[in-house]
């Protein structure tokens, strides 16, 4: 089951990246900065792909917390030091 979630997430990441690459190629070609229907379609696909990835990760995270490693901000918030006036986050 774990491999299925990872494979699905990786496939969705690749799909989203392909949409983003296509959008990056057509943006310089657009006249007067007016979005085309195709550009709007690609943006919608990118947002949909991103939402799907978050959904997959969230579903799997509820069953296996080792699937997602902590982000840098989570690491910073866990490692704090105190001084006389209050609590300060240690920056890396």
Gaussian input, Z-matrix of N, CA and C with variables (Angstrom, degrees):
# hf/3-21g

backbone

0 1
 N
 C     1     B1
 C     2     B2     1     A1
 N     3     B3     2     A2     1     D1
 C     4     B4     3     A3     2     D2
 C     5     B5     4     A4     3     D3
 N     6     B6     5     A5     4     D4
 C     7     B7     6     A6     5     D5
 C     8     B8     7     A7     6     D6
 N     9     B9     8     A8     7     D7
 C    10    B10     9     A9     8     D8
 C    11    B11    10    A10     9     D9
 N    12    B12    11    A11    10    D10
 C    13    B13    12    A12    11    D11
 C    14    B14    13    A13    12    D12
 N    15    B15    14    A14    13    D13
 C    16    B16    15    A15    14    D14
 C    17    B17    16    A16    15    D15
 N    18    B18    17    A17    16    D16
 C    19    B19    18    A18    17    D17
 C    20    B20    19    A19    18    D18
 N    21    B21    20    A20    19    D19
 C    22    B22    21    A21    20    D20
 C    23    B23    22    A22    21    D21
 N    24    B24    23    A23    22    D22
 C    25    B25    24    A24    23    D23
 C    26    B26    25    A25    24    D24
 N    27    B27    26    A26    25    D25
 C    28    B28    27    A27    26    D26
 C    29    B29    28    A28    27    D27
 N    30    B30    29    A29    28    D28
 C    31    B31    30    A30    29    D29
 C    32    B32    31    A31    30    D30
 N    33    B33    32    A32    31    D31
 C    34    B34    33    A33    32    D32
 C    35    B35    34    A34    33    D33
 N    36    B36    35    A35    34    D34
 C    37    B37    36    A36    35    D35
 C    38    B38    37    A37    36    D36
 N    39    B39    38    A38    37    D37
 C    40    B40    39    A39    38    D38
 C    41    B41    40    A40    39    D39
 N    42    B42    41    A41    40    D40
 C    43    B43    42    A42    41    D41
 C    44    B44    43    A43    42    D42
 N    45    B45    44    A44    43    D43
 C    46    B46    45    A45    44    D44
 C    47    B47    46    A46    45    D45
 N    48    B48    47    A47    46    D46
 C    49    B49    48    A48    47    D47
 C    50    B50    49    A49    48    D48
 N    51    B51    50    A50    49    D49
 C    52    B52    51    A51    50    D50
 C    53    B53    52    A52    51    D51
 N    54    B54    53    A53    52    D52
 C    55    B55    54    A54    53    D53
 C    56    B56    55    A55    54    D54
 N    57    B57    56    A56    55    D55
 C    58    B58    57    A57    56    D56
 C    59    B59    58    A58    57    D57
 N    60    B60    59    A59    58    D58
 C    61    B61    60    A60    59    D59
 C    62    B62    61    A61    60    D60
 N    63    B63    62    A62    61    D61
 C    64    B64    63    A63    62    D62
 C    65    B65    64    A64    63    D63
 N    66    B66    65    A65    64    D64
 C    67    B67    66    A66    65    D65
 C    68    B68    67    A67    66    D66
 N    69    B69    68    A68    67    D67
 C    70    B70    69    A69    68    D68
 C    71    B71    70    A70    69    D69
 N    72    B72    71    A71    70    D70
 C    73    B73    72    A72    71    D71
 C    74    B74    73    A73    72    D72
 N    75    B75    74    A74    73    D73
 C    76    B76    75    A75    74    D74
 C    77    B77    76    A76    75    D75
 N    78    B78    77    A77    76    D76
 C    79    B79    78    A78    77    D77
 C    80    B80    79    A79    78    D78
 N    81    B81    80    A80    79    D79
 C    82    B82    81    A81    80    D80
 C    83    B83    82    A82    81    D81
 N    84    B84    83    A83    82    D82
 C    85    B85    84    A84    83    D83
 C    86    B86    85    A85    84    D84
 N    87    B87    86    A86    85    D85
 C    88    B88    87    A87    86    D86
 C    89    B89    88    A88    87    D87
 N    90    B90    89    A89    88    D88
 C    91    B91    90    A90    89    D89
 C    92    B92    91    A91    90    D90
 N    93    B93    92    A92    91    D91
 C    94    B94    93    A93    92    D92
 C    95    B95    94    A94    93    D93
 N    96    B96    95    A95    94    D94
 C    97    B97    96    A96    95    D95
 C    98    B98    97    A97    96    D96
 N    99    B99    98    A98    97    D97
 C   100   B100    99    A99    98    D98
 C   101   B101   100   A100    99    D99
 N   102   B102   101   A101   100   D100
 C   103   B103   102   A102   101   D101
 C   104   B104   103   A103   102   D102
 N   105   B105   104   A104   103   D103
 C   106   B106   105   A105   104   D104
 C   107   B107   106   A106   105   D105
 N   108   B108   107   A107   106   D106
 C   109   B109   108   A108   107   D107
 C   110   B110   109   A109   108   D108
 N   111   B111   110   A110   109   D109
 C   112   B112   111   A111   110   D110
 C   113   B113   112   A112   111   D111
 N   114   B114   113   A113   112   D112
 C   115   B115   114   A114   113   D113
 C   116   B116   115   A115   114   D114
 N   117   B117   116   A116   115   D115
 C   118   B118   117   A117   116   D116
 C   119   B119   118   A118   117   D117
 N   120   B120   119   A119   118   D118
 C   121   B121   120   A120   119   D119
 C   122   B122   121   A121   120   D120
 N   123   B123   122   A122   121   D121
 C   124   B124   123   A123   122   D122
 C   125   B125   124   A124   123   D123
 N   126   B126   125   A125   124   D124
 C   127   B127   126   A126   125   D125
 C   128   B128   127   A127   126   D126
 N   129   B129   128   A128   127   D127
 C   130   B130   129   A129   128   D128
 C   131   B131   130   A130   129   D129
 N   132   B132   131   A131   130   D130
 C   133   B133   132   A132   131   D131
 C   134   B134   133   A133   132   D132
 N   135   B135   134   A134   133   D133
 C   136   B136   135   A135   134   D134
 C   137   B137   136   A136   135   D135
 N   138   B138   137   A137   136   D136
 C   139   B139   138   A138   137   D137
 C   140   B140   139   A139   138   D138
 N   141   B141   140   A140   139   D139
 C   142   B142   141   A141   140   D140
 C   143   B143   142   A142   141   D141
 N   144   B144   143   A143   142   D142
 C   145   B145   144   A144   143   D143
 C   146   B146   145   A145   144   D144
 N   147   B147   146   A146   145   D145
 C   148   B148   147   A147   146   D146
 C   149   B149   148   A148   147   D147
 N   150   B150   149   A149   148   D148
 C   151   B151   150   A150   149   D149
 C   152   B152   151   A151   150   D150
 N   153   B153   152   A152   151   D151
 C   154   B154   153   A153   152   D152
 C   155   B155   154   A154   153   D153
 N   156   B156   155   A155   154   D154
 C   157   B157   156   A156   155   D155
 C   158   B158   157   A157   156   D156
 N   159   B159   158   A158   157   D157
 C   160   B160   159   A159   158   D158
 C   161   B161   160   A160   159   D159
 N   162   B162   161   A161   160   D160
 C   163   B163   162   A162   161   D161
 C   164   B164   163   A163   162   D162
 N   165   B165   164   A164   163   D163
 C   166   B166   165   A165   164   D164
 C   167   B167   166   A166   165   D165
 N   168   B168   167   A167   166   D166
 C   169   B169   168   A168   167   D167
 C   170   B170   169   A169   168   D168
 N   171   B171   170   A170   169   D169
 C   172   B172   171   A171   170   D170
 C   173   B173   172   A172   171   D171
 N   174   B174   173   A173   172   D172
 C   175   B175   174   A174   173   D173
 C   176   B176   175   A175   174   D174
 N   177   B177   176   A176   175   D175
 C   178   B178   177   A177   176   D176
 C   179   B179   178   A178   177   D177
 N   180   B180   179   A179   178   D178
 C   181   B181   180   A180   179   D179
 C   182   B182   181   A181   180   D180
 N   183   B183   182   A182   181   D181
 C   184   B184   183   A183   182   D182
 C   185   B185   184   A184   183   D183
 N   186   B186   185   A185   184   D184
 C   187   B187   186   A186   185   D185
 C   188   B188   187   A187   186   D186
 N   189   B189   188   A188   187   D187
 C   190   B190   189   A189   188   D188
 C   191   B191   190   A190   189   D189
 N   192   B192   191   A191   190   D190
 C   193   B193   192   A192   191   D191
 C   194   B194   193   A193   192   D192
 N   195   B195   194   A194   193   D193
 C   196   B196   195   A195   194   D194
 C   197   B197   196   A196   195   D195
 N   198   B198   197   A197   196   D196
 C   199   B199   198   A198   197   D197
 C   200   B200   199   A199   198   D198
 N   201   B201   200   A200   199   D199
 C   202   B202   201   A201   200   D200
 C   203   B203   202   A202   201   D201
 N   204   B204   203   A203   202   D202
 C   205   B205   204   A204   203   D203
 C   206   B206   205   A205   204   D204
 N   207   B207   206   A206   205   D205
 C   208   B208   207   A207   206   D206
 C   209   B209   208   A208   207   D207
 N   210   B210   209   A209   208   D208
 C   211   B211   210   A210   209   D209
 C   212   B212   211   A211   210   D210
 N   213   B213   212   A212   211   D211
 C   214   B214   213   A213   212   D212
 C   215   B215   214   A214   213   D213
 N   216   B216   215   A215   214   D214
 C   217   B217   216   A216   215   D215
 C   218   B218   217   A217   216   D216
 N   219   B219   218   A218   217   D217
 C   220   B220   219   A219   218   D218
 C   221   B221   220   A220   219   D219
 N   222   B222   221   A221   220   D220
 C   223   B223   222   A222   221   D221
 C   224   B224   223   A223   222   D222
 N   225   B225   224   A224   223   D223
 C   226   B226   225   A225   224   D224
 C   227   B227   226   A226   225   D225
 N   228   B228   227   A227   226   D226
 C   229   B229   228   A228   227   D227
 C   230   B230   229   A229   228   D228
 N   231   B231   230   A230   229   D229
 C   232   B232   231   A231   230   D230
 C   233   B233   232   A232   231   D231
 N   234   B234   233   A233   232   D232
 C   235   B235   234   A234   233   D233
 C   236   B236   235   A235   234   D234
 N   237   B237   236   A236   235   D235
 C   238   B238   237   A237   236   D236
 C   239   B239   238   A238   237   D237
 N   240   B240   239   A239   238   D238
 C   241   B241   240   A240   239   D239
 C   242   B242   241   A241   240   D240
 N   243   B243   242   A242   241   D241
 C   244   B244   243   A243   242   D242
 C   245   B245   244   A244   243   D243
 N   246   B246   245   A245   244   D244
 C   247   B247   246   A246   245   D245
 C   248   B248   247   A247   246   D246
 N   249   B249   248   A248   247   D247
 C   250   B250   249   A249   248   D248
 C   251   B251   250   A250   249   D249
 N   252   B252   251   A251   250   D250
 C   253   B253   252   A252   251   D251
 C   254   B254   253   A253   252   D252
 N   255   B255   254   A254   253   D253
 C   256   B256   255   A255   254   D254
 C   257   B257   256   A256   255   D255
 N   258   B258   257   A257   256   D256
 C   259   B259   258   A258   257   D257
 C   260   B260   259   A259   258   D258
 N   261   B261   260   A260   259   D259
 C   262   B262   261   A261   260   D260
 C   263   B263   262   A262   261   D261
 N   264   B264   263   A263   262   D262
 C   265   B265   264   A264   263   D263
 C   266   B266   265   A265   264   D264
 N   267   B267   266   A266   265   D265
 C   268   B268   267   A267   266   D266
 C   269   B269   268   A268   267   D267
 N   270   B270   269   A269   268   D268
 C   271   B271   270   A270   269   D269
 C   272   B272   271   A271   270   D270
 N   273   B273   272   A272   271   D271
 C   274   B274   273   A273   272   D272
 C   275   B275   274   A274   273   D273

   B1=1.4537
   B2=1.5328
   B3=1.3309
   B4=1.4611
   B5=1.5198
   B6=1.3330
   B7=1.4666
   B8=1.5197
   B9=1.3343
   B10=1.4585
   B11=1.5288
   B12=1.3375
   B13=1.4658
   B14=1.5250
   B15=1.3113
   B16=1.4707
   B17=1.5191
   B18=1.3206
   B19=1.4668
   B20=1.5220
   B21=1.3230
   B22=1.4622
   B23=1.5266
   B24=1.3303
   B25=1.4660
   B26=1.5217
   B27=1.3308
   B28=1.4676
   B29=1.5266
   B30=1.3243
   B31=1.4650
   B32=1.5219
   B33=1.3208
   B34=1.4650
   B35=1.5197
   B36=1.3361
   B37=1.4643
   B38=1.5281
   B39=1.3131
   B40=1.4690
   B41=1.5248
   B42=1.3218
   B43=1.4631
   B44=1.5352
   B45=1.3251
   B46=1.4634
   B47=1.5133
   B48=1.3302
   B49=1.4676
   B50=1.5296
   B51=1.3204
   B52=1.4699
   B53=1.5308
   B54=1.3355
   B55=1.4669
   B56=1.5365
   B57=1.3257
   B58=1.4613
   B59=1.5242
   B60=1.3288
   B61=1.4661
   B62=1.5278
   B63=1.3307
   B64=1.4597
   B65=1.5210
   B66=1.3275
   B67=1.4614
   B68=1.5262
   B69=1.3233
   B70=1.4663
   B71=1.5202
   B72=1.3184
   B73=1.4593
   B74=1.5228
   B75=1.3345
   B76=1.4646
   B77=1.5285
   B78=1.3223
   B79=1.4749
   B80=1.5306
   B81=1.3360
   B82=1.4720
   B83=1.5320
   B84=1.3087
   B85=1.4630
   B86=1.5267
   B87=1.3368
   B88=1.4645
   B89=1.5250
   B90=1.3322
   B91=1.4621
   B92=1.5216
   B93=1.3089
   B94=1.4700
   B95=1.5328
   B96=1.3255
   B97=1.4669
   B98=1.5260
   B99=1.3183
   B100=1.4682
   B101=1.5237
   B102=1.3303
   B103=1.4607
   B104=1.5217
   B105=1.2985
   B106=1.4607
   B107=1.5234
   B108=1.2986
   B109=1.4659
   B110=1.5282
   B111=1.3292
   B112=1.4600
   B113=1.5316
   B114=1.3295
   B115=1.4631
   B116=1.5273
   B117=1.3088
   B118=1.4615
   B119=1.5270
   B120=1.3315
   B121=1.4651
   B122=1.5319
   B123=1.3274
   B124=1.4606
   B125=1.5304
   B126=1.3299
   B127=1.4646
   B128=1.5262
   B129=1.3163
   B130=1.4666
   B131=1.5286
   B132=1.3378
   B133=1.4618
   B134=1.5303
   B135=1.3163
   B136=1.4664
   B137=1.5259
   B138=1.3163
   B139=1.4688
   B140=1.5262
   B141=1.3237
   B142=1.4679
   B143=1.5326
   B144=1.3155
   B145=1.4550
   B146=1.5244
   B147=1.3231
   B148=1.4586
   B149=1.5300
   B150=1.3167
   B151=1.4640
   B152=1.5284
   B153=1.3306
   B154=1.4663
   B155=1.5250
   B156=1.3240
   B157=1.4629
   B158=1.5226
   B159=1.3277
   B160=1.4570
   B161=1.5307
   B162=1.3112
   B163=1.4598
   B164=1.5232
   B165=1.3270
   B166=1.4637
   B167=1.5227
   B168=1.3134
   B169=1.4645
   B170=1.5268
   B171=1.3182
   B172=1.4552
   B173=1.5302
   B174=1.3277
   B175=1.4587
   B176=1.5199
   B177=1.3251
   B178=1.4501
   B179=1.5269
   B180=1.3036
   B181=1.4648
   B182=1.5218
   B183=1.3140
   B184=1.4660
   B185=1.5274
   B186=1.3336
   B187=1.4636
   B188=1.5179
   B189=1.3362
   B190=1.4607
   B191=1.5161
   B192=1.3108
   B193=1.4632
   B194=1.5173
   B195=1.3295
   B196=1.4610
   B197=1.5261
   B198=1.3319
   B199=1.4646
   B200=1.5249
   B201=1.3211
   B202=1.4604
   B203=1.5200
   B204=1.3215
   B205=1.4578
   B206=1.5227
   B207=1.3350
   B208=1.4643
   B209=1.5156
   B210=1.3106
   B211=1.4570
   B212=1.5163
   B213=1.3097
   B214=1.4544
   B215=1.5192
   B216=1.3417
   B217=1.4597
   B218=1.5287
   B219=1.3517
   B220=1.4592
   B221=1.5178
   B222=1.3441
   B223=1.4585
   B224=1.5183
   B225=1.3238
   B226=1.4599
   B227=1.5178
   B228=1.3390
   B229=1.4527
   B230=1.5250
   B231=1.3304
   B232=1.4521
   B233=1.5211
   B234=1.3211
   B235=1.4511
   B236=1.5234
   B237=1.3239
   B238=1.4518
   B239=1.5104
   B240=1.3204
   B241=1.4560
   B242=1.5138
   B243=1.3223
   B244=1.4507
   B245=1.5136
   B246=1.3069
   B247=1.4599
   B248=1.5139
   B249=1.3206
   B250=1.4501
   B251=1.5161
   B252=1.3228
   B253=1.4633
   B254=1.5122
   B255=1.2968
   B256=1.4611
   B257=1.5020
   B258=1.2934
   B259=1.4541
   B260=1.5288
   B261=1.3223
   B262=1.4552
   B263=1.5322
   B264=1.3136
   B265=1.4603
   B266=1.5203
   B267=1.3013
   B268=1.4481
   B269=1.5188
   B270=1.2959
   B271=1.4693
   B272=1.5203
   B273=1.3418
   B274=1.4532
   B275=1.4885
   A1=110.56
   A2=116.77
   A3=120.77
   A4=111.71
   A5=116.43
   A6=120.87
   A7=110.07
   A8=118.32
   A9=121.60
   A10=111.34
   A11=116.86
   A12=120.34
   A13=110.75
   A14=116.42
   A15=119.81
   A16=110.97
   A17=116.88
   A18=120.17
   A19=110.92
   A20=116.46
   A21=120.06
   A22=110.45
   A23=117.29
   A24=120.87
   A25=110.48
   A26=117.12
   A27=120.20
   A28=111.17
   A29=117.22
   A30=120.09
   A31=110.89
   A32=116.16
   A33=120.02
   A34=110.76
   A35=117.21
   A36=120.39
   A37=111.29
   A38=116.74
   A39=121.00
   A40=110.08
   A41=116.81
   A42=121.01
   A43=110.49
   A44=116.21
   A45=120.21
   A46=111.98
   A47=116.41
   A48=119.99
   A49=111.21
   A50=116.77
   A51=119.97
   A52=110.64
   A53=116.97
   A54=120.16
   A55=110.28
   A56=116.67
   A57=120.58
   A58=110.80
   A59=117.52
   A60=120.71
   A61=111.25
   A62=116.63
   A63=120.05
   A64=111.01
   A65=116.03
   A66=120.08
   A67=110.42
   A68=115.98
   A69=120.06
   A70=112.72
   A71=117.32
   A72=120.98
   A73=112.57
   A74=117.90
   A75=118.47
   A76=112.81
   A77=118.10
   A78=119.53
   A79=111.99
   A80=119.45
   A81=118.13
   A82=113.57
   A83=117.43
   A84=121.45
   A85=113.47
   A86=116.34
   A87=119.36
   A88=109.83
   A89=116.20
   A90=122.56
   A91=110.47
   A92=116.68
   A93=123.48
   A94=113.32
   A95=116.18
   A96=121.55
   A97=113.92
   A98=117.61
   A99=119.39
   A100=108.29
   A101=116.94
   A102=119.39
   A103=111.74
   A104=115.21
   A105=120.90
   A106=108.64
   A107=115.64
   A108=119.57
   A109=111.11
   A110=116.10
   A111=119.97
   A112=110.40
   A113=117.60
   A114=121.44
   A115=109.97
   A116=117.23
   A117=120.87
   A118=111.13
   A119=116.00
   A120=120.91
   A121=110.19
   A122=117.55
   A123=120.83
   A124=111.46
   A125=116.97
   A126=120.16
   A127=110.19
   A128=116.83
   A129=120.43
   A130=111.49
   A131=116.79
   A132=120.61
   A133=111.28
   A134=116.67
   A135=120.74
   A136=109.80
   A137=117.14
   A138=121.05
   A139=110.61
   A140=116.66
   A141=120.98
   A142=110.35
   A143=116.87
   A144=121.13
   A145=111.12
   A146=116.94
   A147=122.03
   A148=110.57
   A149=116.74
   A150=121.13
   A151=110.59
   A152=116.89
   A153=120.59
   A154=111.56
   A155=116.74
   A156=120.56
   A157=110.00
   A158=116.57
   A159=119.70
   A160=111.35
   A161=116.84
   A162=120.86
   A163=110.95
   A164=116.76
   A165=120.39
   A166=111.43
   A167=116.25
   A168=119.62
   A169=111.31
   A170=116.56
   A171=120.54
   A172=111.10
   A173=117.69
   A174=121.18
   A175=110.90
   A176=115.71
   A177=119.54
   A178=111.13
   A179=117.28
   A180=121.24
   A181=110.78
   A182=117.54
   A183=121.27
   A184=111.29
   A185=117.49
   A186=120.50
   A187=112.73
   A188=118.54
   A189=121.39
   A190=109.36
   A191=116.83
   A192=119.90
   A193=112.57
   A194=119.51
   A195=120.63
   A196=112.00
   A197=117.32
   A198=121.02
   A199=111.48
   A200=116.95
   A201=121.65
   A202=108.08
   A203=116.12
   A204=118.94
   A205=108.95
   A206=118.15
   A207=119.88
   A208=111.55
   A209=115.39
   A210=120.09
   A211=109.05
   A212=116.61
   A213=121.05
   A214=111.12
   A215=118.50
   A216=120.67
   A217=110.90
   A218=117.44
   A219=119.60
   A220=110.66
   A221=116.75
   A222=120.10
   A223=110.29
   A224=117.17
   A225=121.21
   A226=110.04
   A227=117.64
   A228=120.00
   A229=111.49
   A230=118.05
   A231=120.51
   A232=111.86
   A233=118.30
   A234=122.43
   A235=109.07
   A236=117.02
   A237=120.98
   A238=109.88
   A239=115.53
   A240=120.28
   A241=107.79
   A242=116.87
   A243=120.34
   A244=110.42
   A245=113.96
   A246=120.81
   A247=106.57
   A248=117.26
   A249=121.42
   A250=114.25
   A251=119.51
   A252=120.95
   A253=114.20
   A254=119.40
   A255=118.21
   A256=111.87
   A257=114.94
   A258=121.66
   A259=108.69
   A260=116.76
   A261=121.61
   A262=108.90
   A263=115.45
   A264=120.21
   A265=108.88
   A266=114.63
   A267=120.26
   A268=108.84
   A269=118.02
   A270=123.45
   A271=109.32
   A272=115.45
   A273=120.62
   A274=110.78
   D1=-40.83
   D2=-179.17
   D3=-60.25
   D4=-41.28
   D5=-179.93
   D6=-64.57
   D7=-37.04
   D8=179.46
   D9=-61.49
   D10=-44.09
   D11=178.82
   D12=-64.55
   D13=-42.18
   D14=179.67
   D15=-66.22
   D16=-42.97
   D17=178.77
   D18=-63.49
   D19=-43.50
   D20=179.53
   D21=-63.35
   D22=-41.67
   D23=178.79
   D24=-64.90
   D25=-42.84
   D26=179.77
   D27=-64.99
   D28=-41.65
   D29=177.79
   D30=-61.94
   D31=-40.99
   D32=-179.93
   D33=-68.20
   D34=-38.21
   D35=176.07
   D36=-61.58
   D37=-43.22
   D38=179.05
   D39=-63.90
   D40=-43.08
   D41=179.53
   D42=-62.18
   D43=-45.89
   D44=178.54
   D45=-61.93
   D46=-39.55
   D47=178.66
   D48=-65.19
   D49=-38.66
   D50=177.72
   D51=-62.64
   D52=-43.02
   D53=177.23
   D54=-61.99
   D55=-43.56
   D56=-179.40
   D57=-64.07
   D58=-40.22
   D59=177.32
   D60=-63.21
   D61=-42.71
   D62=177.94
   D63=-61.89
   D64=-42.58
   D65=179.15
   D66=-63.64
   D67=-41.91
   D68=178.21
   D69=-61.54
   D70=-29.94
   D71=179.29
   D72=-77.02
   D73=-32.25
   D74=-175.83
   D75=-91.78
   D76=-18.97
   D77=-179.20
   D78=-57.51
   D79=-46.62
   D80=179.42
   D81=-63.93
   D82=-19.67
   D83=-177.53
   D84=-87.58
   D85=-10.94
   D86=-176.76
   D87=-75.74
   D88=138.29
   D89=179.66
   D90=-89.19
   D91=138.46
   D92=173.76
   D93=55.43
   D94=27.81
   D95=176.98
   D96=56.00
   D97=21.35
   D98=177.86
   D99=-92.16
   D100=124.01
   D101=-177.95
   D102=-68.59
   D103=141.67
   D104=175.81
   D105=-88.74
   D106=166.49
   D107=176.67
   D108=-60.88
   D109=-36.44
   D110=179.43
   D111=-66.40
   D112=-41.13
   D113=178.27
   D114=-63.69
   D115=-43.07
   D116=177.71
   D117=-63.07
   D118=-38.69
   D119=177.38
   D120=-63.10
   D121=-43.22
   D122=179.12
   D123=-64.36
   D124=-41.24
   D125=177.61
   D126=-61.26
   D127=-44.35
   D128=177.39
   D129=-60.75
   D130=-40.05
   D131=178.34
   D132=-65.76
   D133=-39.55
   D134=178.85
   D135=-63.47
   D136=-45.91
   D137=179.16
   D138=-63.25
   D139=-42.06
   D140=179.07
   D141=-63.42
   D142=-43.17
   D143=179.15
   D144=-63.10
   D145=-43.72
   D146=178.39
   D147=-61.54
   D148=-42.81
   D149=178.36
   D150=-63.01
   D151=-41.75
   D152=178.19
   D153=-62.05
   D154=-41.27
   D155=179.43
   D156=-63.06
   D157=-45.62
   D158=179.37
   D159=-61.96
   D160=-39.42
   D161=178.46
   D162=-63.93
   D163=-45.20
   D164=178.78
   D165=-62.28
   D166=-44.96
   D167=-179.65
   D168=-65.83
   D169=-39.53
   D170=-179.80
   D171=-65.89
   D172=-42.74
   D173=178.12
   D174=-60.66
   D175=-44.99
   D176=-177.42
   D177=-73.56
   D178=-34.09
   D179=-178.99
   D180=-62.94
   D181=-32.07
   D182=179.31
   D183=-66.92
   D184=-27.78
   D185=-178.41
   D186=-100.84
   D187=-24.39
   D188=-177.26
   D189=-146.49
   D190=101.12
   D191=-176.53
   D192=-73.00
   D193=-11.41
   D194=179.13
   D195=-79.84
   D196=-9.08
   D197=-178.79
   D198=-65.93
   D199=-36.26
   D200=-178.07
   D201=-115.33
   D202=125.34
   D203=177.71
   D204=-82.85
   D205=156.91
   D206=-178.57
   D207=-64.18
   D208=147.92
   D209=177.64
   D210=-80.96
   D211=168.19
   D212=180.00
   D213=-59.91
   D214=-39.33
   D215=-178.80
   D216=-66.86
   D217=-34.66
   D218=176.69
   D219=-67.12
   D220=-38.26
   D221=178.56
   D222=-64.65
   D223=-40.07
   D224=-179.22
   D225=-66.17
   D226=-43.80
   D227=-176.91
   D228=-68.24
   D229=-25.29
   D230=178.83
   D231=-79.60
   D232=-23.26
   D233=-175.91
   D234=-109.70
   D235=90.99
   D236=-178.17
   D237=-120.72
   D238=156.17
   D239=175.27
   D240=-130.37
   D241=150.69
   D242=-178.28
   D243=-112.23
   D244=150.77
   D245=173.38
   D246=-126.36
   D247=-170.62
   D248=-175.89
   D249=-61.76
   D250=-30.30
   D251=-173.49
   D252=-100.28
   D253=-15.50
   D254=-177.92
   D255=168.50
   D256=-162.83
   D257=-176.01
   D258=-108.83
   D259=130.52
   D260=-178.92
   D261=-123.46
   D262=138.28
   D263=178.49
   D264=-79.22
   D265=135.75
   D266=177.53
   D267=-82.27
   D268=128.29
   D269=-179.98
   D270=-97.13
   D271=145.11
   D272=178.76
   D273=-107.42

